[in-house]
Amino acid sequence: MRAYIFTDRERMILEAFLIGKKVDKTKLSKILHRIRKYRTLFDDTYLYLRVRKTITTDTT
């Protein structure tokens, strides 16, 4: 398991994109292509969030 999904640079590009700032369209396009193409990325992220929710709300 890796400790991150996006690199620091990718995170910076995506965060800027989400708030409407100008970003390098080529770099953004590469990131978005990977997000769309790799279903396992979505599935793993969803699984991680489900597990994280379970272990953080566990009262034992």
N, C-alpha and C positions, 0 to 999 in steps of 0.2 A: 504494500500500500504506500502511496505517496502522500506527502503532507500538504500538497497543493494541487489545484487543477490548472490555474493560470499562473504564468510568470508575473513578476512585478510589473514588467512593461505591458503585458497583455491586460492586467488588471487596470492599469492606468488608462489604457486606450478604451477599454470597455466602460469604465466609470465616466470618462469624459464624454463618450458617445451617449450614455444614458441621460446625461444632463444637458445634452444639446451643444456641447463644445465641438469645435472643429478637430477632426482627427485625420490621420493619414488613411485615406480610403483603401489603399492596397493592404496595409497591415490589418485594418479592421475587417476587410473582406476575407482575408486568410483565417482570422479567428472565427468569424461567423460561419464560414464554410465548414470548419471542423465541428462547430457546435451543431450544425444541421446534419452533417454527414454521419457522425459517429453516434449511433443510437446507444451504445454502451456507456458513453459519457453521460447521457441523460439518465439512463437506468442506474448507474453507479451513484450519481449525485442524489437521485431520489432515494435510493437505499440508504445512503449516508445520512440524509436528513431524517428519515424514519428512525434509524438506529439512534441518532443523536437525540431526537425528541424523547425516545424511550428511556435512554440512560440519564437524561437530565431531569426527567419528571418522575423517575423511580424514587419512591419514598422509603425504600428499605435501607 
